[in-house]
Amino acid sequence: MPFVEQEESYEDKILEGKKVKVYKPRVEVTIKHLKTGREYLSDKEAEDDVNSPVTDTTQDDISRNVNIVVGPGALGSKTNL
């Protein structure tokens, strides 16, 4: 089950002396054990599994997939695609 690492948002920044809105897309992460198929709910949970003396899980067994979701308004109304 993916977890949200960053919610979609906008923030104001000063670039070249001008105030502009900077878009931050929604970031969804799925962390999975490649051998067992187990899905972790956080990076910490996967790290704890790797560091556990009870399991034989190594860092090579862990897959981290990142899905970037760009909302429809992210490019602005003046964009011509």
MDTraj code that builds the backbone (N, CA, C; nanometers):
import mdtraj as md
import numpy as np

residues = "MET PRO PHE VAL GLU GLN GLU GLU SER TYR GLU ASP LYS ILE LEU GLU GLY LYS LYS VAL LYS VAL TYR LYS PRO ARG VAL GLU VAL THR ILE LYS HIS LEU LYS THR GLY ARG GLU TYR LEU SER ASP LYS GLU ALA GLU ASP ASP VAL ASN SER PRO VAL THR ASP THR THR GLN ASP ASP ILE SER ARG ASN VAL ASN ILE VAL VAL GLY PRO GLY ALA LEU GLY SER LYS THR ASN LEU".split()
xyz = np.array([
    [0.0852, -0.1179, 0.0000],
    [0.0000, 0.0000, 0.0000],
    [0.0896, 0.1240, 0.0000],
    [0.0732, 0.2102, -0.0986],
    [0.1584, 0.3295, -0.1024],
    [0.1257, 0.4260, 0.0108],
    [0.2270, 0.5004, 0.0521],
    [0.2044, 0.6068, 0.1485],
    [0.2433, 0.7389, 0.0831],
    [0.1847, 0.8474, 0.1324],
    [0.2087, 0.9797, 0.0754],
    [0.3285, 1.0418, 0.1461],
    [0.4332, 1.0692, 0.0678],
    [0.5527, 1.1304, 0.1237],
    [0.5419, 1.2829, 0.1200],
    [0.4683, 1.3352, 0.0220],
    [0.4488, 1.4801, 0.0100],
    [0.3130, 1.5062, -0.0525],
    [0.2355, 1.5936, 0.0091],
    [0.1069, 1.6327, -0.0481],
    [0.1277, 1.7412, -0.1532],
    [0.0357, 1.7495, -0.2467],
    [0.0397, 1.8539, -0.3479],
    [0.0233, 1.9900, -0.2810],
    [0.1066, 2.0857, -0.3219],
    [0.0965, 2.2191, -0.2631],
    [0.1655, 2.3219, -0.3528],
    [0.1444, 2.4462, -0.3203],
    [0.2115, 2.5585, -0.3844],
    [0.2778, 2.6399, -0.2744],
    [0.3909, 2.7006, -0.3063],
    [0.4523, 2.7922, -0.2110],
    [0.5105, 2.9094, -0.2886],
    [0.5141, 3.0249, -0.2224],
    [0.5698, 3.1441, -0.2843],
    [0.7199, 3.1479, -0.2617],
    [0.7941, 3.1774, -0.3683],
    [0.9399, 3.1912, -0.3598],
    [0.9805, 3.3161, -0.4363],
    [1.0948, 3.3705, -0.3985],
    [1.1506, 3.4839, -0.4707],
    [1.2591, 3.4303, -0.5640],
    [1.2388, 3.4460, -0.6954],
    [1.3352, 3.4040, -0.7965],
    [1.3685, 3.5235, -0.8841],
    [1.4965, 3.5562, -0.8912],
    [1.5432, 3.6701, -0.9699],
    [1.4670, 3.7965, -0.9347],
    [1.4416, 3.8133, -0.8048],
    [1.3754, 3.9338, -0.7554],
    [1.2251, 3.9365, -0.7738],
    [1.1668, 3.8303, -0.8276],
    [1.0218, 3.8262, -0.8496],
    [0.9594, 3.7174, -0.7642],
    [0.8405, 3.7472, -0.7132],
    [0.7664, 3.6487, -0.6344],
    [0.6921, 3.5566, -0.7312],
    [0.7197, 3.4265, -0.7210],
    [0.6548, 3.3283, -0.8075],
    [0.5986, 3.2139, -0.7230],
    [0.4978, 3.1477, -0.7760],
    [0.4430, 3.0297, -0.7094],
    [0.5202, 2.9069, -0.7571],
    [0.5629, 2.8237, -0.6635],
    [0.6342, 2.7009, -0.6959],
    [0.5419, 2.5836, -0.6624],
    [0.5231, 2.4969, -0.7595],
    [0.4347, 2.3814, -0.7442],
    [0.5121, 2.2620, -0.6899],
    [0.4528, 2.1956, -0.5919],
    [0.5085, 2.0708, -0.5385],
    [0.4038, 1.9615, -0.5605],
    [0.4356, 1.8612, -0.6406],
    [0.3373, 1.7562, -0.6705],
    [0.3203, 1.6580, -0.5550],
    [0.2145, 1.5819, -0.5622],
    [0.1904, 1.4744, -0.4646],
    [0.2901, 1.3620, -0.4953],
    [0.3531, 1.3105, -0.3911],
    [0.4512, 1.2034, -0.4062],
    [0.4035, 1.0818, -0.3272],
    [0.3798, 0.9720, -0.3988],
    [0.3358, 0.8466, -0.3368],
    [0.4493, 0.7450, -0.3467],
    [0.4754, 0.6745, -0.2365],
    [0.5868, 0.5802, -0.2311],
    [0.5349, 0.4414, -0.1941],
    [0.5833, 0.3402, -0.2670],
    [0.5550, 0.2010, -0.2341],
    [0.6884, 0.1330, -0.2072],
    [0.7021, 0.0750, -0.0881],
    [0.8237, 0.0029, -0.0515],
    [0.7871, -0.1432, -0.0348],
    [0.8602, -0.2295, -0.1059],
    [0.8242, -0.3701, -0.1103],
    [0.9472, -0.4584, -0.0936],
    [0.9276, -0.5717, -0.0260],
    [1.0307, -0.6753, -0.0145],
    [1.0202, -0.7592, -0.1411],
    [1.1286, -0.7654, -0.2188],
    [1.1236, -0.8317, -0.3492],
    [1.1023, -0.9827, -0.3405],
    [1.1497, -1.0456, -0.2344],
    [1.1371, -1.1921, -0.2234],
    [1.0023, -1.2347, -0.1657],
    [0.9542, -1.1620, -0.0648],
    [0.8313, -1.2038, 0.0031],
    [0.7067, -1.1297, -0.0458],
    [0.7251, -1.0140, -0.1104],
    [0.6112, -0.9345, -0.1545],
    [0.5532, -0.8459, -0.0459],
    [0.6101, -0.8516, 0.0723],
    [0.5601, -0.7696, 0.1836],
    [0.5755, -0.6221, 0.1492],
    [0.4710, -0.5434, 0.1775],
    [0.4771, -0.3992, 0.1575],
    [0.4955, -0.3316, 0.2926],
    [0.5864, -0.2374, 0.2961],
    [0.6154, -0.1625, 0.4187],
    [0.5379, -0.0316, 0.4179],
    [0.5042, 0.0173, 0.5354],
    [0.4262, 0.1402, 0.5482],
    [0.5135, 0.2642, 0.5624],
    [0.6462, 0.2452, 0.5704],
    [0.7374, 0.3588, 0.5816],
    [0.8796, 0.3134, 0.5498],
    [0.9660, 0.4111, 0.5228],
    [1.1081, 0.3810, 0.5032],
    [1.1674, 0.3223, 0.6309],
    [1.1233, 0.3725, 0.7443],
    [1.1748, 0.3266, 0.8741],
    [1.1426, 0.1792, 0.8961],
    [1.0216, 0.1382, 0.8604],
    [0.9819, -0.0015, 0.8777],
    [1.0711, -0.0938, 0.7932],
    [1.0996, -0.0546, 0.6699],
    [1.1878, -0.1343, 0.5843],
    [1.3294, -0.1363, 0.6400],
    [1.3767, -0.0216, 0.6859],
    [1.5103, -0.0129, 0.7445],
    [1.5220, -0.1010, 0.8692],
    [1.4176, -0.1009, 0.9518],
    [1.4168, -0.1858, 1.0719],
    [1.4235, -0.3337, 1.0346],
    [1.3557, -0.3725, 0.9264],
    [1.3593, -0.5116, 0.8812],
    [1.5005, -0.5498, 0.8353],
    [1.5659, -0.4595, 0.7624],
    [1.7028, -0.4849, 0.7164],
    [1.7979, -0.4976, 0.8355],
    [1.7806, -0.4122, 0.9352],
    [1.8697, -0.4100, 1.0519],
    [1.8376, -0.5157, 1.1574],
    [1.7248, -0.5840, 1.1430],
    [1.6833, -0.6831, 1.2426],
    [1.7708, -0.8083, 1.2359],
    [1.8201, -0.8538, 1.3509],
    [1.8984, -0.9771, 1.3524],
    [1.8110, -1.1016, 1.3338],
    [1.6808, -1.0863, 1.3431],
    [1.5868, -1.1981, 1.3328],
    [1.5582, -1.2351, 1.1866],
    [1.5765, -1.1390, 1.0944],
    [1.5484, -1.1658, 0.9528],
    [1.6784, -1.1685, 0.8723],
    [1.6719, -1.2283, 0.7546],
    [1.7879, -1.2282, 0.6656],
    [1.7720, -1.1250, 0.5537],
    [1.6831, -1.0278, 0.5747],
    [1.6571, -0.9235, 0.4766],
    [1.7790, -0.8334, 0.4604],
    [1.8151, -0.8083, 0.3340],
    [1.9243, -0.7156, 0.3039],
    [1.8670, -0.5956, 0.2288],
    [1.9472, -0.4922, 0.2142],
    [1.9033, -0.3730, 0.1413],
    [1.8691, -0.4072, -0.0039],
    [1.9359, -0.5062, -0.0597],
    [1.9081, -0.5482, -0.1974],
    [1.7703, -0.6128, -0.2127],
    [1.7105, -0.6556, -0.1023],
    [1.5768, -0.7162, -0.1050],
    [1.4656, -0.6114, -0.1089],
    [1.5003, -0.4846, -0.0872],
    [1.4003, -0.3783, -0.0742],
    [1.3900, -0.2992, -0.2044],
    [1.2660, -0.2801, -0.2499],
    [1.2377, -0.1999, -0.3691],
    [1.1583, -0.0769, -0.3248],
    [1.1995, 0.0409, -0.3730],
    [1.1298, 0.1662, -0.3397],
    [1.0851, 0.2311, -0.4702],
    [0.9540, 0.2316, -0.4932],
    [0.8965, 0.2913, -0.6142],
    [0.8303, 0.4234, -0.5776],
    [0.8588, 0.5258, -0.6560],
    [0.8047, 0.6591, -0.6324],
    [0.7138, 0.6974, -0.7479],
    [0.5917, 0.7391, -0.7141],
    [0.4935, 0.7825, -0.8128],
    [0.4669, 0.9317, -0.7912],
    [0.4947, 1.0126, -0.8934],
    [0.4709, 1.1565, -0.8862],
    [0.3374, 1.1852, -0.9536],
    [0.2452, 1.2481, -0.8794],
    [0.1121, 1.2789, -0.9317],
    [0.1032, 1.4294, -0.9522],
    [0.0954, 1.4713, -1.0780],
    [0.0872, 1.6135, -1.1107],
    [-0.0580, 1.6475, -1.1396],
    [-0.1108, 1.7402, -1.0612],
    [-0.2500, 1.7809, -1.0758],
    [-0.2740, 1.8608, -1.2025],
    [-0.4010, 1.8710, -1.2460],
    [-0.4337, 1.9377, -1.3718],
    [-0.4022, 2.0875, -1.3726],
    [-0.4010, 2.1515, -1.2593],
    [-0.3731, 2.2958, -1.2541],
    [-0.2265, 2.3296, -1.2377],
    [-0.1415, 2.2306, -1.2347],
    [0.0000, 2.2526, -1.2040],
    [0.0725, 2.3356, -1.3091],
    [0.0319, 2.3235, -1.4332],
    [0.1020, 2.3946, -1.5407],
    [0.0482, 2.5342, -1.5648],
    [-0.0636, 2.5664, -1.5041],
    [-0.1200, 2.6990, -1.5175],
    [-0.2081, 2.7126, -1.6408],
    [-0.2848, 2.8191, -1.6454],
    [-0.3813, 2.8367, -1.7531],
    [-0.3175, 2.8911, -1.8806],
    [-0.1937, 2.9412, -1.8739],
    [-0.1286, 2.9971, -1.9906],
    [-0.0423, 2.8951, -2.0658],
    [-0.0431, 2.7715, -2.0205],
    [0.0368, 2.6681, -2.0849],
    [-0.0364, 2.6136, -2.2062],
    [0.0337, 2.5977, -2.3163],
    [-0.0268, 2.5460, -2.4391],
    [0.0388, 2.4120, -2.4723],
    [-0.0260, 2.3030, -2.4338],
    [0.0267, 2.1700, -2.4620],
    [-0.0582, 2.1005, -2.5647],
])
top = md.Topology()
chain = top.add_chain()
for i, resn in enumerate(residues, 1):
    res = top.add_residue(resn, chain, resSeq=i)
    for name in ("N", "CA", "C"):
        top.add_atom(name, md.element.get_by_symbol(name[0]), res)
traj = md.Trajectory(xyz[None], top)
